[in-house]
Amino acid sequence: MSLLELEGVRRHYRQKHTMFAKAGHSPVRAVDGVDFHVDESETVGLVGESGCGKSTLARIICGLEAPSEGAVRWDGAEVAAMRPADRARVLHREVQMVFQDPHASLDPRRSIGQSVAEGIETHRLLPGNRIAGRVQDLLAQVGLNPDHADRYPHEFSGGQLQRVGIARALAVEPRLLVCDEPVSALDISVRAQVLNLLNRLKRELGLSMVFIAHDLDVVQHMSDRIVTMYLGKVVEDGDCDDVYERTGHPYTRALLSAIPRKLAPGERLERVVLEGDPPSPIDPPAGCPFHTRCYAAIDRCATDVPVLRPIPGEPARHRASCHLADEISRSRVGQVQTVADPSF
């Protein structure tokens, strides 16, 4: 049984009337029929362009947004049907979020010790005389000096503040961490430190994670499984090695081909370049939502909606919503290839 399971989840937003535009009848389909799961002690990497629905899905998982349709289950029980106390325990303790911008996620008027202690105090996890010691232990666990608990956010660097955010999330002993672009706002020099910290904490505490990032090198380093989203839908889902080595969807292949690589003599890489912008989530195209930008599209793609299903010849866990998934997974387009003449 999965720790977290989403089935048929949709999150649609009504268009509001503003001074610049009238309200429309068609909703914004931020998340449009997503099946998604996370197993115990598993890290799922969630990738896709800006606006594909990743952050909205993360907010649904954390209970910050309610789905318009579909079910969210925790340990097999539907969250919406839980008693209020049980739902609060799941959404406020067992699931925690690490935000993209550590400066914006911390109250500048509170010391970092107060911020880390807030969850412990709110949920009454420890007697008052033991909270300060627990805060110091948490700061040490994420690689910060426990003696700095009385300092304020402006006295720390971005990397240090992200460690504070991680400590604050760990304070209530969660089972699932949702990390929404946790290193994109940090300097290159400190990204690896924060990523290694998250991996270490996952091993030591047995955490599950949903890891959202644009950098697919980072996702590969962190994840056991990869889920690719496009225009509010999951278009590929599979174990990390399967997705990276035998990609089944043209969109995932385009994302992977964009990773900077150092090619050896005799190697070449023909990158997959996507043309145009993603379609509007208000008026998605008929058929496959990706067919307007796909290098491999056929006539059927413009009319028939593909289903997320196992790729022939691949492990059952590796699925793609593409009519040509079998051919795509066996092709070398967008992958490093060896040429006979190194001077080519």
N, C-alpha and C positions, 0 to 999 in steps of 0.2 A: 504494500500500500504506500502511495506517495505521501510525503509530509504535506505538500500543498498541491492542490489540483484546481484548475480553472476549466470549465466546460461551457463552450458556446458563449463566451463573455463578449458583450458589446458595451461600448460607452459612446453614446451619441449626444451631441450638444445642439440645442436649438440656437439658431442665429438670432442675435439681438438687434433691435432697431437702434441705430445711432444717427448722429447728425451727418455722417458720411455715407451711410448705406441703410437701406430698408431691410427689415427682417425677412428672411427667405423661408420658403416652405420646406426645403430639403435640409436635413440635419447635417452637422459636421460629424463624419464617422471616424472618430479618433481611434477607436478599437472596434473591429467589425467581425465578430465571430471567432474568437481565439480559444483554442484548446492548448493548455499549458500545464506542466507539472514540474515539481522539484522533489527529488527523493532525499532521504536522510543523508546528511554529510556530503551532498552533491553541490557543485557550483555550476550554475547554468549561465552561460554568457548570452546576453541579449544584444543583438546588433541590428543596424539599419540606419538609414539617413535620418537627419533631423525631420521631425514631423511624421514619422512612420507609426507612432503610437507607443514607443518604448516607455517613456516617462509616465504616460497615462496608465499603462498597464502596471507599472511599479506602484503608482498611487492607489490603484484598485487593490493590489496585493496587501498594501499597508492599511487599507481601510480609510484612506484619505478621500477616496472617490467611491461612490456606489455604482455598480454596473447597471446599465439600462436593462440588460437582459443577461441571462446565464447564471451559472452557479459557481461560487467560490467555496472550496472544501478544505478543511484543516483536519488532518488525521482522520479523514473519511467523513467528518461531520460538516454539514453545510453551515457556514458562518452566519448567514442571515437568519437561520432558524435557531441559533443558540440562545440560551438565556442571556440577558444583558451582562451578568457577571462573567460568564464564560467567554462571551464575545469580547469583552473588555480585556480579559486576560490574554486572549490570542492577539488582538490587534494592538494592544498597548504594551505588552511585555514580550510575548513569544516572537513577534515580528518587529524588527527595528530597521530604521532607514539611516544610511550614511549619505549625506547630501553632497551635491557637486561643489558648492561654494562654502568652504568652512567659515569664512568671515560672516556671511549672511545667516548662517544657521546657529550662531552663538549670540547670546545677549551681551552686548558690550558693557552693560552696567553690572554684570555679575562676574565674579571670579570664576576661573575654570573649575575650581573645586566645587563651587556652588552649582555650576551647570552639570557636572558629572553626578553630583549628589541628588539632583532634583528627582530623577526617576526612583531612586531608592527611597526617598522621603515620601513621594506621592503614593507608592505602592506599599509603604510600610514594610520593607523587606528586612530591615535591621533596627535594633534599638538605637536611639539617638547617639549614645556614647560610643557606638561602633562604626558610625558612618564615616567619620574622618579617616579612620584606618583603612576602611574599604576603598575610599577615594584614592588614598595614596597607593594602595596595591594596584588599582586599575591604571593609574598614571604610570607606574613602573612597568606594568604589563605591556603597555603600548610604547615603551621606550622614552618616557618623559621623566624629568626629575620630580619626585613626589614633593620636594620642598617648595615647588613652584605653584602649589595648589591655590595660593592666595593671590596670584597674579591675574591680570585681566587680559582679554583677547588681543588688545592692541600691542601687548608686549611679546607676542609670539609670531613666528613666521607662518606662512600658509601651510607648509608641511606639518609643523607642530600643531596647528589648529585642527588639521584633519585627524591627527592622532587623538586630540581631545574629543572630536566628534565620534571617533570609534570607541573611545573609552566610555563616553556617555551612552552609546548604544549598548555596550556590553554590561553596563551597570545593572540592568534589569534581567540579566541572564537569558537572552533570547535564544531561540533555536534557529531562526532564519534572519540573515542580514540582507537587506536590499540595498545595494550600492549603486547609486545613480551617478555615473560619470565621476567617480570619487577622486580621480587623479588628473582630470582634464584642466583644472584651474591651477595646477601646481607646476613648478619649474621642472624641467626634464631631470635635473640632478637629484630631485627628491622623489620622483615618481616610483622608481624601483624600490626605494626604502619602504614606502607605504604599501606597495603591492606585496612585497615579501612579508611585511607585517601581517597583512590580511591572510596570506597563505599559512603563515605560522599559527595564527589564532584559529584558523579553520581546523588545522590538524590537532592542536592542543585541546580545543573546546568541542570538537565534533560538530561545528557549525555547518549549516546549509547556507548557500548564498545565491542570490540573483545578482549578476554583475553586468551592468550596462556600460558600454563604452563604444566610442567611434573607432578607436585604434584596435585593429584586429590582431596585431602582434600582442598587445596587452591581453586581449580576450583569450588568445591561444595559451598564453602563459598562465592564466588564472583558471580556465574552465575545464570541466569534465564533459560538458555537453554544450552545443551551440544551437541557438534559436535565432533565425533571421526573420525580421519583420519588414513588410512593405505595405504601405497604404492601409495600416490598421489590421493586417492579416499576417499570420505565420506562413512563410513560404518554404522554409526548410528547418528541419529539426533532426539532430543526430549527434552521436559521440564526436568529440573534438577531432580526433584523427580522421574519422570517416568524412566529416564535412570538409576538412582542409585538403585531404588528399583525393577525394572522389566526389567533388561538389556536384549536387544534383539539380541546382537551380541556377539559371543564368545570372540572376541578380546577386546571389552569393558569390558566384564566380567573378563578377565585375568588382565586388568589394575586395575580394582576396587579391585580384590582380593589381589593385592599386597600392598594395603594401610595398614600401620601398625595399628593394633587394640589391645586394651586391652580387653581380653575376661574375662567375669564373670564366676564364678564356674558353671559348667553345660553347658557351651557353647564351641563349637569347630568350627574351620574354616579350610576347606580343600582348600588350595590355588591352583589356576590354574597356572601352571608353563609352560611357552612357551618354546618349544624346538627349538634350532637353531637360526640363524640370519634371519632378513627379507630378502626376495628375492631382487635381483638387480632391480632398476627401469629402467635399460637398457633392461632387458630381463625378464619381469614379467611372472609368470606362467599362463597357460591357466586356464579357469574357474574362480572360486573365488580366488582372489589374496592371501587370508589368508589360503587356504585349506592345504598348506604344513606344517603349524604349528598348525592347529586347532584340539582340543581334540574331537570335535563332527563331524568331516568331514565324509561325505558319498560319494559313487562313483560319484554321480551327481555333487558334488562340484568341481571335477577335470576337468569337461567339460563344465558346464553351468555357465555363468556369472550371478550372482544374481543382481536384480534390487533394488534400494533403494525405499521401499514402506512401507505403514502403516503396523504395526504388528497387526494381528487379535486379537480382544478383548482389544486393547489399544487405547488411544486417537489418532485421525488422525495425530496429530503433531509428534507422536512418530514413527519413521521409522527406518528400518534396512535393509541392503543389505545382507541378509542371507536366504538360502533356509529353514533353520530350526528355523527362528526367533520366531515362535509361541512356539515351544518346549523349546527353550533357555529361553524365557521370563518367563516361568512357572517353570523352574527347580530351584533347590537350590544350584547348583554347584557354588563354589566360594563365598558363602554367609554364614554368621554366623548362625549356627544351634544349637538348644538345644538338648542335649542328655539326655536319661532317667536316666543314671547312671553318676553322676558328677565325679566319679573316673575314667571314661573312658579315 
